[in-house]
């Protein structure tokens, strides 16, 4: 059973009409998703730099940055190009759809639309992409003979990555996610990689923070919270110990 938002699938909703955006967001949240909202492509772009999502649902015509430019950005980013992108649009011409499809848009929801259609298209795109990823991982396992231990560690790291911003990420969360006891999870991690679970979490948070600082996506004071740290001094100490440099000096090199 889902007990907090950190375990929900996240959707980015980009729509300049505040009433429509609010209504769609409420609908998707009732369906069990967490929704990040943006009123234009630029806001959405900034959110995508720091948030992990399983679906992008975007209007086409918006001020500042339109949906086409947002689509180009998403499909050009290695960590986003696999995320399904659905246009929510009043554009219905073949030329418009071909333009979007050539840029790798995944689906269209034409305004006016039914709420059931929106929910089903979002859900189907999300679940289909999960099946593709699962199948790809399975094929990769067969081709490269990835051991059960390596697969287990990959799944642990993937779960950590999905929950980096959760400062309260605990052993209980791992126990709820994986079909084994908490003690077995800890023992297997230690056996496979020689590190504790909390060492893996800390390293993942520090690496993500380093990437964000180098990319200058936000102030360090915001980045540390987005990476699951709740104390600036603790973050600085761990960062310096791991990388040999203060976070404030990193992007000045």
Rosetta constraint file for C-alpha pairs under 8 A:
AtomPair CA 2 CA 7 HARMONIC 6.47 0.50
AtomPair CA 2 CA 8 HARMONIC 7.28 0.50
AtomPair CA 3 CA 7 HARMONIC 7.58 0.50
AtomPair CA 4 CA 8 HARMONIC 7.39 0.50
AtomPair CA 5 CA 34 HARMONIC 6.62 0.50
AtomPair CA 6 CA 162 HARMONIC 7.96 0.50
AtomPair CA 6 CA 163 HARMONIC 6.07 0.50
AtomPair CA 6 CA 166 HARMONIC 6.54 0.50
AtomPair CA 7 CA 163 HARMONIC 7.58 0.50
AtomPair CA 8 CA 32 HARMONIC 6.98 0.50
AtomPair CA 8 CA 33 HARMONIC 5.73 0.50
AtomPair CA 8 CA 34 HARMONIC 5.97 0.50
AtomPair CA 9 CA 32 HARMONIC 7.84 0.50
AtomPair CA 9 CA 33 HARMONIC 5.37 0.50
AtomPair CA 9 CA 34 HARMONIC 6.18 0.50
AtomPair CA 9 CA 53 HARMONIC 7.08 0.50
AtomPair CA 9 CA 54 HARMONIC 6.36 0.50
AtomPair CA 10 CA 33 HARMONIC 5.91 0.50
AtomPair CA 10 CA 34 HARMONIC 4.77 0.50
AtomPair CA 10 CA 35 HARMONIC 5.77 0.50
AtomPair CA 10 CA 36 HARMONIC 7.27 0.50
AtomPair CA 10 CA 52 HARMONIC 7.11 0.50
AtomPair CA 10 CA 53 HARMONIC 4.71 0.50
AtomPair CA 10 CA 54 HARMONIC 5.74 0.50
AtomPair CA 10 CA 55 HARMONIC 7.12 0.50
AtomPair CA 11 CA 33 HARMONIC 6.87 0.50
AtomPair CA 11 CA 34 HARMONIC 6.22 0.50
AtomPair CA 11 CA 35 HARMONIC 4.89 0.50
AtomPair CA 11 CA 36 HARMONIC 6.19 0.50
AtomPair CA 11 CA 53 HARMONIC 5.38 0.50
AtomPair CA 11 CA 54 HARMONIC 5.92 0.50
AtomPair CA 11 CA 55 HARMONIC 4.95 0.50
AtomPair CA 11 CA 56 HARMONIC 5.98 0.50
AtomPair CA 11 CA 57 HARMONIC 7.30 0.50
AtomPair CA 12 CA 35 HARMONIC 5.84 0.50
AtomPair CA 12 CA 36 HARMONIC 4.81 0.50
AtomPair CA 12 CA 37 HARMONIC 6.08 0.50
AtomPair CA 12 CA 38 HARMONIC 7.58 0.50
AtomPair CA 12 CA 44 HARMONIC 7.38 0.50
AtomPair CA 12 CA 53 HARMONIC 6.49 0.50
AtomPair CA 12 CA 55 HARMONIC 6.33 0.50
AtomPair CA 12 CA 56 HARMONIC 4.86 0.50
AtomPair CA 12 CA 57 HARMONIC 6.08 0.50
AtomPair CA 12 CA 58 HARMONIC 7.94 0.50
AtomPair CA 13 CA 21 HARMONIC 7.33 0.50
AtomPair CA 13 CA 25 HARMONIC 7.36 0.50
AtomPair CA 13 CA 35 HARMONIC 6.64 0.50
AtomPair CA 13 CA 36 HARMONIC 6.05 0.50
AtomPair CA 13 CA 37 HARMONIC 5.00 0.50
AtomPair CA 13 CA 38 HARMONIC 6.22 0.50
AtomPair CA 13 CA 44 HARMONIC 7.98 0.50
AtomPair CA 13 CA 56 HARMONIC 6.26 0.50
AtomPair CA 13 CA 57 HARMONIC 4.91 0.50
AtomPair CA 13 CA 58 HARMONIC 5.89 0.50
AtomPair CA 14 CA 21 HARMONIC 7.60 0.50
AtomPair CA 14 CA 37 HARMONIC 6.02 0.50
AtomPair CA 14 CA 38 HARMONIC 4.65 0.50
AtomPair CA 14 CA 39 HARMONIC 5.61 0.50
AtomPair CA 14 CA 40 HARMONIC 6.01 0.50
AtomPair CA 14 CA 41 HARMONIC 6.79 0.50
AtomPair CA 14 CA 44 HARMONIC 6.29 0.50
AtomPair CA 14 CA 56 HARMONIC 7.75 0.50
AtomPair CA 14 CA 57 HARMONIC 6.21 0.50
AtomPair CA 14 CA 58 HARMONIC 4.52 0.50
AtomPair CA 14 CA 59 HARMONIC 6.08 0.50
AtomPair CA 15 CA 20 HARMONIC 7.50 0.50
AtomPair CA 15 CA 21 HARMONIC 5.61 0.50
AtomPair CA 15 CA 37 HARMONIC 7.85 0.50
AtomPair CA 15 CA 38 HARMONIC 6.44 0.50
AtomPair CA 15 CA 39 HARMONIC 5.08 0.50
AtomPair CA 15 CA 40 HARMONIC 6.36 0.50
AtomPair CA 15 CA 58 HARMONIC 6.06 0.50
AtomPair CA 15 CA 59 HARMONIC 5.15 0.50
AtomPair CA 15 CA 62 HARMONIC 7.42 0.50
AtomPair CA 16 CA 21 HARMONIC 7.24 0.50
AtomPair CA 16 CA 38 HARMONIC 7.60 0.50
AtomPair CA 16 CA 39 HARMONIC 4.33 0.50
AtomPair CA 16 CA 40 HARMONIC 5.83 0.50
AtomPair CA 16 CA 59 HARMONIC 7.49 0.50
AtomPair CA 16 CA 62 HARMONIC 6.01 0.50
AtomPair CA 16 CA 63 HARMONIC 7.67 0.50
AtomPair CA 17 CA 21 HARMONIC 5.96 0.50
AtomPair CA 17 CA 39 HARMONIC 7.37 0.50
AtomPair CA 18 CA 22 HARMONIC 5.98 0.50
AtomPair CA 18 CA 39 HARMONIC 7.47 0.50
AtomPair CA 19 CA 23 HARMONIC 6.21 0.50
AtomPair CA 20 CA 24 HARMONIC 6.07 0.50
AtomPair CA 21 CA 25 HARMONIC 6.02 0.50
AtomPair CA 21 CA 37 HARMONIC 7.52 0.50
AtomPair CA 22 CA 26 HARMONIC 6.18 0.50
AtomPair CA 23 CA 27 HARMONIC 6.22 0.50
AtomPair CA 24 CA 28 HARMONIC 6.20 0.50
AtomPair CA 25 CA 29 HARMONIC 6.11 0.50
AtomPair CA 25 CA 35 HARMONIC 6.07 0.50
AtomPair CA 25 CA 37 HARMONIC 7.69 0.50
AtomPair CA 26 CA 30 HARMONIC 6.21 0.50
AtomPair CA 27 CA 31 HARMONIC 6.50 0.50
AtomPair CA 28 CA 32 HARMONIC 6.62 0.50
AtomPair CA 28 CA 33 HARMONIC 5.65 0.50
AtomPair CA 28 CA 34 HARMONIC 7.50 0.50
AtomPair CA 28 CA 35 HARMONIC 7.21 0.50
AtomPair CA 28 CA 119 HARMONIC 7.04 0.50
AtomPair CA 29 CA 33 HARMONIC 4.77 0.50
AtomPair CA 29 CA 34 HARMONIC 5.74 0.50
AtomPair CA 29 CA 35 HARMONIC 6.71 0.50
AtomPair CA 31 CA 119 HARMONIC 7.83 0.50
AtomPair CA 36 CA 47 HARMONIC 7.97 0.50
AtomPair CA 37 CA 44 HARMONIC 7.61 0.50
AtomPair CA 38 CA 43 HARMONIC 5.38 0.50
AtomPair CA 38 CA 44 HARMONIC 5.21 0.50
AtomPair CA 39 CA 43 HARMONIC 6.61 0.50
AtomPair CA 39 CA 44 HARMONIC 7.58 0.50
AtomPair CA 39 CA 62 HARMONIC 7.91 0.50
AtomPair CA 40 CA 44 HARMONIC 6.38 0.50
AtomPair CA 40 CA 62 HARMONIC 5.73 0.50
AtomPair CA 40 CA 63 HARMONIC 6.19 0.50
AtomPair CA 40 CA 64 HARMONIC 6.57 0.50
AtomPair CA 40 CA 65 HARMONIC 5.98 0.50
AtomPair CA 40 CA 66 HARMONIC 6.72 0.50
AtomPair CA 41 CA 45 HARMONIC 5.99 0.50
AtomPair CA 41 CA 62 HARMONIC 7.25 0.50
AtomPair CA 41 CA 63 HARMONIC 7.95 0.50
AtomPair CA 41 CA 64 HARMONIC 7.04 0.50
AtomPair CA 41 CA 65 HARMONIC 4.51 0.50
AtomPair CA 41 CA 66 HARMONIC 5.45 0.50
AtomPair CA 41 CA 67 HARMONIC 6.11 0.50
AtomPair CA 41 CA 69 HARMONIC 7.24 0.50
AtomPair CA 41 CA 70 HARMONIC 5.37 0.50
AtomPair CA 42 CA 46 HARMONIC 6.35 0.50
AtomPair CA 42 CA 64 HARMONIC 6.74 0.50
AtomPair CA 42 CA 65 HARMONIC 5.49 0.50
AtomPair CA 42 CA 70 HARMONIC 7.57 0.50
AtomPair CA 43 CA 47 HARMONIC 6.33 0.50
AtomPair CA 44 CA 48 HARMONIC 6.15 0.50
AtomPair CA 44 CA 70 HARMONIC 7.60 0.50
AtomPair CA 45 CA 49 HARMONIC 6.53 0.50
AtomPair CA 45 CA 70 HARMONIC 6.72 0.50
AtomPair CA 45 CA 73 HARMONIC 7.58 0.50
AtomPair CA 46 CA 50 HARMONIC 7.17 0.50
AtomPair CA 46 CA 217 HARMONIC 7.82 0.50
AtomPair CA 47 CA 51 HARMONIC 5.75 0.50
AtomPair CA 48 CA 52 HARMONIC 6.76 0.50
AtomPair CA 48 CA 53 HARMONIC 7.71 0.50
AtomPair CA 49 CA 217 HARMONIC 6.98 0.50
AtomPair CA 50 CA 212 HARMONIC 7.91 0.50
AtomPair CA 50 CA 217 HARMONIC 7.63 0.50
AtomPair CA 50 CA 226 HARMONIC 7.52 0.50
AtomPair CA 52 CA 162 HARMONIC 7.08 0.50
AtomPair CA 53 CA 83 HARMONIC 7.47 0.50
AtomPair CA 54 CA 83 HARMONIC 5.77 0.50
AtomPair CA 54 CA 84 HARMONIC 7.10 0.50
AtomPair CA 54 CA 126 HARMONIC 6.38 0.50
AtomPair CA 55 CA 83 HARMONIC 5.65 0.50
AtomPair CA 55 CA 84 HARMONIC 5.12 0.50
AtomPair CA 55 CA 85 HARMONIC 6.20 0.50
AtomPair CA 55 CA 86 HARMONIC 7.79 0.50
AtomPair CA 55 CA 122 HARMONIC 7.43 0.50
AtomPair CA 55 CA 125 HARMONIC 7.80 0.50
AtomPair CA 55 CA 126 HARMONIC 6.48 0.50
AtomPair CA 56 CA 83 HARMONIC 7.07 0.50
AtomPair CA 56 CA 84 HARMONIC 6.24 0.50
AtomPair CA 56 CA 85 HARMONIC 4.79 0.50
AtomPair CA 56 CA 86 HARMONIC 6.20 0.50
AtomPair CA 57 CA 85 HARMONIC 6.08 0.50
AtomPair CA 57 CA 86 HARMONIC 4.90 0.50
AtomPair CA 57 CA 87 HARMONIC 6.03 0.50
AtomPair CA 57 CA 88 HARMONIC 6.68 0.50
AtomPair CA 58 CA 67 HARMONIC 6.09 0.50
AtomPair CA 58 CA 85 HARMONIC 7.53 0.50
AtomPair CA 58 CA 86 HARMONIC 6.29 0.50
AtomPair CA 58 CA 87 HARMONIC 5.09 0.50
AtomPair CA 58 CA 88 HARMONIC 5.55 0.50
AtomPair CA 59 CA 66 HARMONIC 7.70 0.50
AtomPair CA 59 CA 67 HARMONIC 5.81 0.50
AtomPair CA 59 CA 87 HARMONIC 5.75 0.50
AtomPair CA 59 CA 88 HARMONIC 4.63 0.50
AtomPair CA 59 CA 89 HARMONIC 5.50 0.50
AtomPair CA 60 CA 66 HARMONIC 5.83 0.50
AtomPair CA 60 CA 67 HARMONIC 4.23 0.50
AtomPair CA 60 CA 68 HARMONIC 6.49 0.50
AtomPair CA 60 CA 87 HARMONIC 6.38 0.50
AtomPair CA 60 CA 88 HARMONIC 6.61 0.50
AtomPair CA 60 CA 89 HARMONIC 5.54 0.50
AtomPair CA 60 CA 91 HARMONIC 7.92 0.50
AtomPair CA 61 CA 66 HARMONIC 5.31 0.50
AtomPair CA 61 CA 67 HARMONIC 6.30 0.50
AtomPair CA 61 CA 89 HARMONIC 7.65 0.50
AtomPair CA 62 CA 66 HARMONIC 4.68 0.50
AtomPair CA 62 CA 67 HARMONIC 6.92 0.50
AtomPair CA 65 CA 69 HARMONIC 6.34 0.50
AtomPair CA 65 CA 70 HARMONIC 7.06 0.50
AtomPair CA 66 CA 70 HARMONIC 6.46 0.50
AtomPair CA 67 CA 71 HARMONIC 6.04 0.50
AtomPair CA 67 CA 87 HARMONIC 7.59 0.50
AtomPair CA 68 CA 72 HARMONIC 6.25 0.50
AtomPair CA 68 CA 100 HARMONIC 7.04 0.50
AtomPair CA 69 CA 73 HARMONIC 6.28 0.50
AtomPair CA 70 CA 74 HARMONIC 6.16 0.50
AtomPair CA 71 CA 75 HARMONIC 6.11 0.50
AtomPair CA 71 CA 85 HARMONIC 7.24 0.50
AtomPair CA 71 CA 103 HARMONIC 7.22 0.50
AtomPair CA 71 CA 105 HARMONIC 7.10 0.50
AtomPair CA 72 CA 76 HARMONIC 6.16 0.50
AtomPair CA 72 CA 103 HARMONIC 6.66 0.50
AtomPair CA 73 CA 77 HARMONIC 6.53 0.50
AtomPair CA 74 CA 80 HARMONIC 5.43 0.50
AtomPair CA 74 CA 81 HARMONIC 5.70 0.50
AtomPair CA 75 CA 80 HARMONIC 6.31 0.50
AtomPair CA 75 CA 81 HARMONIC 4.09 0.50
AtomPair CA 75 CA 82 HARMONIC 7.57 0.50
AtomPair CA 75 CA 103 HARMONIC 7.71 0.50
AtomPair CA 75 CA 104 HARMONIC 7.27 0.50
AtomPair CA 76 CA 80 HARMONIC 7.62 0.50
AtomPair CA 76 CA 81 HARMONIC 6.28 0.50
AtomPair CA 77 CA 81 HARMONIC 5.70 0.50
AtomPair CA 78 CA 82 HARMONIC 7.92 0.50
AtomPair CA 83 CA 129 HARMONIC 7.80 0.50
AtomPair CA 84 CA 105 HARMONIC 7.59 0.50
AtomPair CA 84 CA 106 HARMONIC 5.78 0.50
AtomPair CA 84 CA 125 HARMONIC 6.38 0.50
AtomPair CA 84 CA 126 HARMONIC 7.02 0.50
AtomPair CA 84 CA 129 HARMONIC 7.37 0.50
AtomPair CA 85 CA 105 HARMONIC 5.49 0.50
AtomPair CA 85 CA 106 HARMONIC 5.27 0.50
AtomPair CA 85 CA 107 HARMONIC 6.75 0.50
AtomPair CA 86 CA 105 HARMONIC 6.47 0.50
AtomPair CA 86 CA 106 HARMONIC 5.73 0.50
AtomPair CA 86 CA 107 HARMONIC 4.69 0.50
AtomPair CA 86 CA 108 HARMONIC 5.42 0.50
AtomPair CA 86 CA 109 HARMONIC 7.15 0.50
AtomPair CA 86 CA 122 HARMONIC 7.90 0.50
AtomPair CA 87 CA 105 HARMONIC 7.45 0.50
AtomPair CA 87 CA 107 HARMONIC 6.35 0.50
AtomPair CA 87 CA 108 HARMONIC 4.72 0.50
AtomPair CA 87 CA 109 HARMONIC 6.03 0.50
AtomPair CA 88 CA 108 HARMONIC 6.13 0.50
AtomPair CA 88 CA 109 HARMONIC 4.86 0.50
AtomPair CA 88 CA 110 HARMONIC 6.02 0.50
AtomPair CA 88 CA 111 HARMONIC 6.84 0.50
AtomPair CA 89 CA 108 HARMONIC 7.33 0.50
AtomPair CA 89 CA 109 HARMONIC 6.38 0.50
AtomPair CA 89 CA 110 HARMONIC 5.15 0.50
AtomPair CA 89 CA 111 HARMONIC 5.55 0.50
AtomPair CA 90 CA 110 HARMONIC 5.52 0.50
AtomPair CA 90 CA 111 HARMONIC 4.80 0.50
AtomPair CA 90 CA 112 HARMONIC 7.35 0.50
AtomPair CA 91 CA 96 HARMONIC 6.65 0.50
AtomPair CA 91 CA 97 HARMONIC 7.91 0.50
AtomPair CA 91 CA 110 HARMONIC 7.19 0.50
AtomPair CA 92 CA 96 HARMONIC 6.87 0.50
AtomPair CA 92 CA 97 HARMONIC 7.10 0.50
AtomPair CA 92 CA 110 HARMONIC 7.12 0.50
AtomPair CA 93 CA 97 HARMONIC 6.48 0.50
AtomPair CA 94 CA 98 HARMONIC 5.99 0.50
AtomPair CA 95 CA 99 HARMONIC 6.17 0.50
AtomPair CA 96 CA 100 HARMONIC 6.45 0.50
AtomPair CA 97 CA 101 HARMONIC 6.02 0.50
AtomPair CA 98 CA 102 HARMONIC 5.93 0.50
AtomPair CA 99 CA 103 HARMONIC 6.59 0.50
AtomPair CA 100 CA 104 HARMONIC 6.50 0.50
AtomPair CA 100 CA 105 HARMONIC 5.40 0.50
AtomPair CA 101 CA 105 HARMONIC 4.93 0.50
AtomPair CA 101 CA 106 HARMONIC 7.16 0.50
AtomPair CA 107 CA 121 HARMONIC 7.99 0.50
AtomPair CA 109 CA 113 HARMONIC 6.77 0.50
AtomPair CA 109 CA 117 HARMONIC 7.84 0.50
AtomPair CA 109 CA 118 HARMONIC 6.84 0.50
AtomPair CA 113 CA 117 HARMONIC 6.89 0.50
AtomPair CA 113 CA 118 HARMONIC 7.20 0.50
AtomPair CA 114 CA 118 HARMONIC 6.51 0.50
AtomPair CA 115 CA 119 HARMONIC 6.27 0.50
AtomPair CA 116 CA 120 HARMONIC 6.05 0.50
AtomPair CA 117 CA 121 HARMONIC 6.02 0.50
AtomPair CA 118 CA 122 HARMONIC 6.15 0.50
AtomPair CA 119 CA 123 HARMONIC 6.05 0.50
AtomPair CA 120 CA 124 HARMONIC 5.85 0.50
AtomPair CA 121 CA 125 HARMONIC 6.03 0.50
AtomPair CA 122 CA 126 HARMONIC 6.22 0.50
AtomPair CA 123 CA 127 HARMONIC 6.08 0.50
AtomPair CA 124 CA 128 HARMONIC 5.82 0.50
AtomPair CA 125 CA 129 HARMONIC 6.12 0.50
AtomPair CA 126 CA 130 HARMONIC 6.37 0.50
AtomPair CA 127 CA 131 HARMONIC 6.29 0.50
AtomPair CA 128 CA 132 HARMONIC 6.30 0.50
AtomPair CA 129 CA 133 HARMONIC 6.20 0.50
AtomPair CA 130 CA 134 HARMONIC 6.05 0.50
AtomPair CA 131 CA 135 HARMONIC 6.00 0.50
AtomPair CA 132 CA 136 HARMONIC 6.02 0.50
AtomPair CA 133 CA 137 HARMONIC 6.11 0.50
AtomPair CA 134 CA 138 HARMONIC 6.16 0.50
AtomPair CA 135 CA 139 HARMONIC 6.17 0.50
AtomPair CA 136 CA 140 HARMONIC 6.05 0.50
AtomPair CA 137 CA 141 HARMONIC 6.06 0.50
AtomPair CA 138 CA 142 HARMONIC 6.40 0.50
AtomPair CA 139 CA 143 HARMONIC 6.17 0.50
AtomPair CA 140 CA 144 HARMONIC 5.88 0.50
AtomPair CA 140 CA 145 HARMONIC 7.75 0.50
AtomPair CA 140 CA 146 HARMONIC 7.69 0.50
AtomPair CA 141 CA 145 HARMONIC 5.25 0.50
AtomPair CA 141 CA 146 HARMONIC 4.83 0.50
AtomPair CA 141 CA 147 HARMONIC 7.66 0.50
AtomPair CA 142 CA 146 HARMONIC 7.10 0.50
AtomPair CA 146 CA 150 HARMONIC 6.19 0.50
AtomPair CA 146 CA 151 HARMONIC 6.67 0.50
AtomPair CA 147 CA 151 HARMONIC 6.32 0.50
AtomPair CA 148 CA 152 HARMONIC 6.10 0.50
AtomPair CA 149 CA 153 HARMONIC 6.23 0.50
AtomPair CA 149 CA 192 HARMONIC 6.38 0.50
AtomPair CA 150 CA 154 HARMONIC 6.11 0.50
AtomPair CA 150 CA 192 HARMONIC 7.62 0.50
AtomPair CA 151 CA 155 HARMONIC 6.23 0.50
AtomPair CA 152 CA 156 HARMONIC 6.25 0.50
AtomPair CA 153 CA 157 HARMONIC 6.17 0.50
AtomPair CA 153 CA 189 HARMONIC 6.91 0.50
AtomPair CA 153 CA 192 HARMONIC 7.49 0.50
AtomPair CA 154 CA 158 HARMONIC 6.10 0.50
AtomPair CA 155 CA 159 HARMONIC 6.17 0.50
AtomPair CA 156 CA 160 HARMONIC 6.27 0.50
AtomPair CA 157 CA 161 HARMONIC 6.15 0.50
AtomPair CA 157 CA 200 HARMONIC 7.62 0.50
AtomPair CA 158 CA 162 HARMONIC 6.30 0.50
AtomPair CA 159 CA 163 HARMONIC 6.43 0.50
AtomPair CA 160 CA 164 HARMONIC 5.94 0.50
AtomPair CA 160 CA 201 HARMONIC 6.31 0.50
AtomPair CA 160 CA 204 HARMONIC 7.43 0.50
AtomPair CA 161 CA 204 HARMONIC 7.02 0.50
AtomPair CA 163 CA 169 HARMONIC 7.13 0.50
AtomPair CA 164 CA 169 HARMONIC 8.00 0.50
AtomPair CA 164 CA 201 HARMONIC 7.77 0.50
AtomPair CA 164 CA 204 HARMONIC 7.62 0.50
AtomPair CA 164 CA 205 HARMONIC 6.17 0.50
AtomPair CA 164 CA 226 HARMONIC 7.38 0.50
AtomPair CA 164 CA 227 HARMONIC 5.26 0.50
AtomPair CA 164 CA 228 HARMONIC 5.58 0.50
AtomPair CA 165 CA 225 HARMONIC 6.74 0.50
AtomPair CA 165 CA 226 HARMONIC 4.76 0.50
AtomPair CA 165 CA 227 HARMONIC 4.63 0.50
AtomPair CA 165 CA 228 HARMONIC 4.25 0.50
AtomPair CA 165 CA 229 HARMONIC 7.89 0.50
AtomPair CA 166 CA 227 HARMONIC 7.66 0.50
AtomPair CA 166 CA 228 HARMONIC 5.26 0.50
AtomPair CA 167 CA 225 HARMONIC 7.89 0.50
AtomPair CA 167 CA 227 HARMONIC 7.83 0.50
AtomPair CA 167 CA 228 HARMONIC 4.15 0.50
AtomPair CA 167 CA 229 HARMONIC 6.00 0.50
AtomPair CA 167 CA 230 HARMONIC 6.93 0.50
AtomPair CA 168 CA 228 HARMONIC 7.86 0.50
AtomPair CA 169 CA 173 HARMONIC 6.50 0.50
AtomPair CA 170 CA 174 HARMONIC 6.93 0.50
AtomPair CA 171 CA 175 HARMONIC 6.17 0.50
AtomPair CA 171 CA 182 HARMONIC 6.48 0.50
AtomPair CA 172 CA 176 HARMONIC 6.15 0.50
AtomPair CA 172 CA 182 HARMONIC 7.28 0.50
AtomPair CA 173 CA 177 HARMONIC 6.28 0.50
AtomPair CA 174 CA 178 HARMONIC 6.00 0.50
AtomPair CA 174 CA 182 HARMONIC 7.17 0.50
AtomPair CA 174 CA 185 HARMONIC 7.94 0.50
AtomPair CA 175 CA 179 HARMONIC 7.22 0.50
AtomPair CA 175 CA 180 HARMONIC 6.75 0.50
AtomPair CA 175 CA 181 HARMONIC 6.14 0.50
AtomPair CA 175 CA 182 HARMONIC 5.25 0.50
AtomPair CA 175 CA 185 HARMONIC 7.82 0.50
AtomPair CA 180 CA 184 HARMONIC 6.31 0.50
AtomPair CA 180 CA 185 HARMONIC 6.68 0.50
AtomPair CA 181 CA 185 HARMONIC 6.36 0.50
AtomPair CA 182 CA 186 HARMONIC 6.36 0.50
AtomPair CA 183 CA 187 HARMONIC 6.15 0.50
AtomPair CA 184 CA 188 HARMONIC 5.96 0.50
AtomPair CA 185 CA 189 HARMONIC 6.19 0.50
AtomPair CA 186 CA 190 HARMONIC 6.25 0.50
AtomPair CA 186 CA 196 HARMONIC 6.73 0.50
AtomPair CA 186 CA 197 HARMONIC 6.22 0.50
AtomPair CA 187 CA 191 HARMONIC 6.09 0.50
AtomPair CA 188 CA 192 HARMONIC 5.98 0.50
AtomPair CA 189 CA 193 HARMONIC 6.05 0.50
AtomPair CA 189 CA 194 HARMONIC 7.11 0.50
AtomPair CA 189 CA 195 HARMONIC 6.70 0.50
AtomPair CA 189 CA 196 HARMONIC 6.49 0.50
AtomPair CA 189 CA 197 HARMONIC 6.52 0.50
AtomPair CA 190 CA 194 HARMONIC 4.54 0.50
AtomPair CA 190 CA 195 HARMONIC 4.94 0.50
AtomPair CA 190 CA 196 HARMONIC 5.41 0.50
AtomPair CA 190 CA 197 HARMONIC 7.54 0.50
AtomPair CA 191 CA 195 HARMONIC 7.94 0.50
AtomPair CA 195 CA 199 HARMONIC 6.09 0.50
AtomPair CA 195 CA 200 HARMONIC 6.86 0.50
AtomPair CA 196 CA 200 HARMONIC 6.54 0.50
AtomPair CA 197 CA 201 HARMONIC 6.36 0.50
AtomPair CA 198 CA 202 HARMONIC 6.06 0.50
AtomPair CA 199 CA 203 HARMONIC 6.09 0.50
AtomPair CA 200 CA 204 HARMONIC 6.12 0.50
AtomPair CA 201 CA 205 HARMONIC 6.21 0.50
AtomPair CA 202 CA 206 HARMONIC 6.14 0.50
AtomPair CA 203 CA 207 HARMONIC 6.07 0.50
AtomPair CA 204 CA 208 HARMONIC 6.15 0.50
AtomPair CA 205 CA 209 HARMONIC 6.08 0.50
AtomPair CA 205 CA 227 HARMONIC 5.33 0.50
AtomPair CA 205 CA 228 HARMONIC 6.86 0.50
AtomPair CA 206 CA 210 HARMONIC 6.07 0.50
AtomPair CA 206 CA 227 HARMONIC 7.62 0.50
AtomPair CA 206 CA 238 HARMONIC 7.96 0.50
AtomPair CA 206 CA 239 HARMONIC 6.38 0.50
AtomPair CA 206 CA 242 HARMONIC 7.98 0.50
AtomPair CA 207 CA 211 HARMONIC 6.24 0.50
AtomPair CA 208 CA 212 HARMONIC 6.25 0.50
AtomPair CA 208 CA 227 HARMONIC 6.81 0.50
AtomPair CA 209 CA 213 HARMONIC 6.05 0.50
AtomPair CA 209 CA 223 HARMONIC 6.28 0.50
AtomPair CA 209 CA 224 HARMONIC 6.56 0.50
AtomPair CA 209 CA 227 HARMONIC 6.18 0.50
AtomPair CA 210 CA 214 HARMONIC 6.11 0.50
AtomPair CA 210 CA 247 HARMONIC 7.52 0.50
AtomPair CA 210 CA 250 HARMONIC 7.99 0.50
AtomPair CA 211 CA 215 HARMONIC 6.13 0.50
AtomPair CA 212 CA 216 HARMONIC 5.95 0.50
AtomPair CA 212 CA 217 HARMONIC 5.68 0.50
AtomPair CA 212 CA 218 HARMONIC 7.41 0.50
AtomPair CA 212 CA 223 HARMONIC 7.02 0.50
AtomPair CA 213 CA 217 HARMONIC 6.67 0.50
AtomPair CA 213 CA 218 HARMONIC 7.35 0.50
AtomPair CA 213 CA 219 HARMONIC 7.81 0.50
AtomPair CA 213 CA 220 HARMONIC 6.70 0.50
AtomPair CA 213 CA 223 HARMONIC 7.45 0.50
AtomPair CA 213 CA 247 HARMONIC 7.43 0.50
AtomPair CA 213 CA 250 HARMONIC 7.28 0.50
AtomPair CA 213 CA 251 HARMONIC 6.43 0.50
AtomPair CA 214 CA 250 HARMONIC 6.84 0.50
AtomPair CA 214 CA 251 HARMONIC 5.21 0.50
AtomPair CA 216 CA 251 HARMONIC 7.43 0.50
AtomPair CA 218 CA 222 HARMONIC 6.36 0.50
AtomPair CA 218 CA 223 HARMONIC 6.23 0.50
AtomPair CA 219 CA 223 HARMONIC 6.27 0.50
AtomPair CA 220 CA 224 HARMONIC 6.10 0.50
AtomPair CA 220 CA 247 HARMONIC 7.66 0.50
AtomPair CA 220 CA 248 HARMONIC 7.54 0.50
AtomPair CA 221 CA 225 HARMONIC 7.11 0.50
AtomPair CA 221 CA 232 HARMONIC 7.23 0.50
AtomPair CA 222 CA 226 HARMONIC 6.36 0.50
AtomPair CA 223 CA 227 HARMONIC 6.21 0.50
AtomPair CA 224 CA 228 HARMONIC 6.50 0.50
AtomPair CA 224 CA 229 HARMONIC 5.25 0.50
AtomPair CA 224 CA 230 HARMONIC 7.20 0.50
AtomPair CA 224 CA 232 HARMONIC 7.26 0.50
AtomPair CA 224 CA 235 HARMONIC 6.92 0.50
AtomPair CA 225 CA 229 HARMONIC 4.98 0.50
AtomPair CA 225 CA 230 HARMONIC 5.77 0.50
AtomPair CA 229 CA 234 HARMONIC 7.90 0.50
AtomPair CA 229 CA 235 HARMONIC 6.33 0.50
AtomPair CA 230 CA 235 HARMONIC 7.98 0.50
AtomPair CA 231 CA 235 HARMONIC 6.20 0.50
AtomPair CA 232 CA 236 HARMONIC 6.12 0.50
AtomPair CA 233 CA 237 HARMONIC 6.12 0.50
AtomPair CA 234 CA 238 HARMONIC 6.22 0.50
AtomPair CA 235 CA 239 HARMONIC 5.98 0.50
AtomPair CA 236 CA 240 HARMONIC 6.05 0.50
AtomPair CA 236 CA 246 HARMONIC 6.47 0.50
AtomPair CA 236 CA 247 HARMONIC 6.56 0.50
AtomPair CA 237 CA 241 HARMONIC 6.15 0.50
AtomPair CA 238 CA 242 HARMONIC 6.11 0.50
AtomPair CA 239 CA 243 HARMONIC 5.94 0.50
AtomPair CA 239 CA 244 HARMONIC 7.49 0.50
AtomPair CA 239 CA 245 HARMONIC 7.27 0.50
AtomPair CA 239 CA 246 HARMONIC 6.63 0.50
AtomPair CA 239 CA 247 HARMONIC 6.64 0.50
AtomPair CA 240 CA 244 HARMONIC 4.77 0.50
AtomPair CA 240 CA 245 HARMONIC 4.82 0.50
AtomPair CA 240 CA 246 HARMONIC 5.02 0.50
AtomPair CA 240 CA 247 HARMONIC 7.18 0.50
AtomPair CA 241 CA 245 HARMONIC 7.76 0.50
AtomPair CA 245 CA 249 HARMONIC 6.73 0.50
AtomPair CA 245 CA 250 HARMONIC 6.71 0.50
AtomPair CA 246 CA 250 HARMONIC 6.49 0.50
AtomPair CA 247 CA 251 HARMONIC 7.75 0.50
AtomPair CA 248 CA 252 HARMONIC 7.70 0.50
AtomPair CA 249 CA 253 HARMONIC 6.70 0.50
